[in-house]
């Protein structure tokens, strides 16, 4: 039972979120290039990547496991954005829309998981 990940709205929106996070992190200090910048980008990329990988699995149960990985990465991204705000790398007003996008993606992942069970 393979799902077409490119047709999934959660995959499309999480991909768009990646572009936004990459844009946000371009203004981070140079000394964070291998720290928070890298970690935040990797966690963000993990969201659509795990959705895509999970879609290739043979059962909904396996797909749900990869959706759980995506969910974990989404919470990781939120935490790291908040830490970046605490460190004054970005203003909280700058990330409000990004955090809202993230919350919408989280809701969509949870809803999709529920539909697979």
Order of alpha helices (4+ residues) and beta strands (2+ residues): alpha-alpha-alpha-alpha
